[in-house]
Amino acid sequence: MKPINILQSLPQNLEAEVFEDIIRSDSVRIERIISKGHTSPECGWYDQEEHEWVLVLEGKASLEFEGGKICDLGPGDYLNIPAHTKHKVIWTDPDRPTVWLAVFYL
């Protein structure tokens, strides 16, 4: 097997946020997310059925939780978001890609 570097092969076109499955099974999904100035859709909050553990590998981002709490994340920062915890991305660095690793689990 040949290793793959999660910080390489970043898409050149980042007009839209990029979501890429790395691993998917019945109980866990691991995703690479690449943002550059992107935020959550205006339609509302993420309210997910599964828990989400998220790590910022590169770049910076800010999450807002229902009730107004804001969490700023930079390289190496991670957070566990329990299922049905309403949240949204309110800011990502517009000048360089923010690379996330997100683990969704039951």
Buried (B, 14 or more C-beta within 10 A) or exposed (E): EEEEEBEEEBEEEBEEBBEEEEEEEEEEBBBBBBBBBBBBEEEEBBEBEBBBBBBBBBBBBBBBBEEEEEBEBEEEBEEEBEEEBBBBBEBBBEEEBBBBBBBBBE
